[in-house]
Amino acid sequence: VPLRLKLRVAPKTMFHFRERPLSADQEEVPPEGDETWFIVTATVPRTWLLTPFLISLGRWIEVLEPAELRAEAAKWVEGMWAHYAPDNGRGR
């Protein structure tokens, strides 16, 4: 089932989206005012690889919509953080 994805994207990461658009209807809105990040929207299929792909872009993107995908991304990040948090008891 396709979904309408809305991302906040760091300027230095925009080349990924320009080089390989997510879909034919991908659009970008340049930063305005004090904002430095772009807004990228695209209709994409809901695949098993969508969340891992988005998470792989790390701190250079933020999933804004849909809310369910944003919540799923947040769970992935929280799980990853548990491995690296200073107080995880591993002494690293």
C-alpha positions in Angstrom: 0.0 0.0 0.0 1.6 3.3 -1.0 2.0 6.1 1.6 2.7 9.8 1.4 6.1 10.3 3.1 7.2 13.6 4.4 10.7 14.1 5.5 12.8 16.9 6.9 16.2 16.6 5.3 19.6 18.2 6.0 21.1 20.2 3.2 24.2 18.0 2.8 21.9 15.0 2.4 19.7 16.4 -0.4 22.1 15.1 -3.1 20.9 11.5 -2.3 17.3 12.5 -3.0 18.2 14.5 -6.1 20.4 11.7 -7.5 17.9 8.9 -6.8 14.4 10.3 -6.2 12.1 8.2 -4.0 9.3 8.4 -6.5 8.2 10.2 -9.7 6.1 12.6 -7.6 8.9 13.5 -5.2 8.9 17.2 -4.3 11.3 19.3 -2.3 10.6 22.6 -0.5 13.7 24.7 0.2 14.4 26.1 3.7 12.6 29.3 4.7 13.5 31.8 7.4 15.7 30.4 10.1 15.1 26.8 9.0 18.1 25.2 7.2 16.5 21.8 6.3 14.5 20.9 3.2 11.1 19.2 3.3 10.9 16.3 0.9 7.6 14.6 0.1 7.0 11.5 -2.0 4.5 8.7 -2.5 6.3 5.4 -1.8 5.4 1.8 -1.4 5.2 0.5 2.2 7.9 -2.2 2.1 9.9 -4.0 4.8 12.9 -2.1 3.8 11.5 1.4 4.1 12.2 1.9 7.8 15.7 0.5 7.7 16.4 2.7 4.7 15.2 5.8 6.5 17.1 4.9 9.7 20.3 4.4 7.6 20.2 8.1 6.8 20.7 8.7 10.5 20.7 12.2 12.0 20.4 13.8 8.5 16.7 13.2 8.1 13.6 13.3 10.3 10.4 11.4 9.4 7.5 13.9 9.8 4.6 11.9 8.3 2.9 9.6 8.4 2.6 9.5 12.1 2.8 5.7 12.2 6.0 5.6 10.3 7.5 8.4 12.5 6.6 6.3 15.6 8.2 3.2 14.1 11.3 5.1 13.3 11.4 6.4 16.9 11.2 2.8 18.2 14.1 1.8 16.0 16.2 4.8 17.2 15.4 4.1 20.9 16.4 0.5 20.4 19.7 1.5 18.9 20.3 4.1 21.6 20.0 1.4 24.2 23.1 -0.2 22.8 25.2 3.0 23.0 23.8 4.8 26.0 26.5 5.5 28.6 24.4 3.9 31.4 23.7 0.6 29.6 25.8 -1.3 32.2 28.4 -2.4 29.6 31.1 0.0 30.8 31.8 1.4 27.4 
